[in-house]
Amino acid sequence: MEREELNVRLWLLDILACPADGCKHYPLKLSIFEWEDDSAKRILNAGESYAKGDVGNMKKELKGSVKVDKAKEIVEDELARSSMEVNKYISLFKEKVNSIFRNVVVDETGASTQLINAIINFNPPSSLDEPFEKAIYLANWLAFKVNVQSGILVCEKCGRFYPIIETIPHMLPDDLRDKKEDKEFLSKWRKFVPKKILEAEGIT
Ligand SMILES: [Zn+2]
């Protein structure tokens, strides 16, 4: 895997499972504490544009990886990773909303909340109309084009947590975890870490 692929972008929620022996639960829940570099600002700008119905900048950043052919009713994008007729794509879009966007539980910066809600509340019509086309660009952009700098992934089945430090998810089984790093991480972000985890780890 290339390093870039290890950076936490939202699409990773679609594949990350709990690495603990005997758990392997999927999907994990993501809380975002901090976005990388200018990501938060770009998200806020994208939010303003999207509210006005403008997805031009997102389209540009996606560099042709998303193709919406309204005449042929075909979509090709990063979520589907192939070319799909619209009926099939609609179910895939709904699946991805559930596996990716519904698993962002908190964005402490508030930057992405509005856009994520826009995706979650979007009801795909049966054909490729303009609002759907825009929602497709938005979902692709938000899933693939912004990086989480710091945050936490939580497994709801076994209660374990996995830190995101400098955009990298530390997905290690128990015997390979760095206890000192875990404590430092939890203390640093204690304001934002779910209370249950702080209590379990004895951080006050
Ligand atoms: Zn687990």
Residues whose N, C-alpha, C, O or C-beta is under 5 A from the ligand:
A	BS01	ZN	C18 A20 C23 K24 H25 C155 K157 C158 R160
